Amino acid sequence: MQHLPPETWRWDAVDIARAIRLGALSAREAAEAALARLEAVNPAINAVVDPLPDLALAAAEAADAARARGEQLGPLHGVPVTVKVNADMEGRATTNGVVAFQDAIAPEDSAVVGNLRKAGAVVIGRTNTPAFSWRWFTDNDLHGRTLNPWSRGHTPGGSSGGASAAVAAGIGAIAHGNDIGGSVRYPAYACGVAGLRPSAGRIPAFNPGAKAERSLSAQILSTQGPLARRVRDLRLALEAMAAPDWRDPWQAPVSLEGPPLPGPIRVALCIDPMRQGVHPAVAAAVRAAGEALSRAGYAVEEAEPPGFAAVAADWDAFIHAEAVVFLREGFRTLADARARAIFAEMGERELPDLPSWMRLLAGRATHQRAWAGWMQSYPLLLIPVSAEPPFPQGLDETDFARVFRAQGPLFPTVHLGLPSVSVPTGVADGLPMGVQVVAPRWREDLALAAAEAIEAAFPMPTPIDPR
């Protein structure tokens, strides 16, 4: 009887890495299985727009040779992953979903891609993003539209929509994304997988091919982060991605594990932190997650963090005022028509005067101090990812105000630099649902542990075949 290799594209990254370390699986076998899955399902969802079969197999063979030589193996040794097309990868075009950048070949790896590869990860392909990574939908004139494996009629999220769709469909065990307005957490929510926005400064970011420095808001608010089908794989990916890189002056070498807290750990449950109303399915998801945490031994009670909507408003002012200076010309001259229209809705506004700008930036510390004090009592916060279930495709083109209003729960953690995990809570009306778990700065370990408790109560059937 012919020996059939296991369907390792279904496996968690933790299991793949362990099997390769033990010699029960070769990195080439893992890569071949992942590439076969990519070839089988990617045409239906258009998640990976730059497949890398030759590079992946060469990297896998090098990984097997390193193990045979007895070399020390990294945490992701031989694990198939995807990376987003807005992060430099040596020899590949950093398109960022823009036609004009289709030949923008990266001279070397970005900080986060370099860390993944140094940890032994095998990059099997690069995933789609909207033009300039500036939407909660993933569509552009260069690569086309990415579809949600759960429903073609609904967004896979954005801007890491290719990443979320890929990992949900079994294309790679871990996907790289980045988040400045929910671009890891919202795609994870929309595709029924887990996503981590780590503390600001945790994972290094630098694109060697960039022509100029990023805006200050991008430097201090944007984070790189992983998406995966299971929370334990987020933890493994974080370990790899957070390795130091001198090119990012904002990165801080803080331990990934903080001191244990006396139990039971208190969790503040807040169903409608923006006080604008949430969909019944969203409210039900937050309540169900709270009940799961209570059963797991957490002390869950309803409570509101200080000034949630005010922090969201300051994020909006900071990000989008700088976008007028740093991004407007690029959108006007290089972006596709849909992206230009969305930017006009989101980013076109009058610049504040200098005194107002200075007060806005100074006030960030006031918000951070208030939340840090509040989180002395409530180390964890449980809130929605979005006020609505995953949006129909293209909704931001017809009702941007509705989309932006619903995304309010994503913004404060960005402005405050706090870690947040998006974790699924099951399916409602055929679409994934989920919640956010927010922790104090540098305490990803607390958020991940709580997310695992929620995940255990709501197992998801991912990877799934596109529907």
Secondary structure, 3 states (H helix, E strand, C coil): CCCCCCCHHHCCHHHHHHHHHHCCCCHHHHHHHHHHHHHHHHHHHCCEEEECHHHHHHHHHHHHHHHHCCCCCCCCCCCEEEEECCCCCCCCECCCCCHHHCCCECCCCCHHHHHHHHCCCEEEEEECCCHHHCCCCCCCCCCCCCCECCECCECCCCCCHHHHHHHHCCCCCEEEEEECCCCCHHHHHHHCCEEEECCCCCCCCCCCCCCCCCCHHHHHHCEEEEEECCHHHHHHHHHHHCCCCCCCCCCCCCCCCCCCCCCCCEEEECCCCCCCCCCHHHHHHHHHHHHHHHHCCCEEEECCCCCHHHHHHHHHHHHHHHHHHHCHHHHHHHCCHHHHHHHHHHCCCCCCCHHHHHHHHHHHHHHHHHHHHHCCCCCEEEEECCCCCCCECCHHHHCHHHHHHHCHHHHHHHHHCCCEEEEEEEEECCEEEEEEEECCCCCHHHHHHHHHHHHHHCCCCCCCCCC
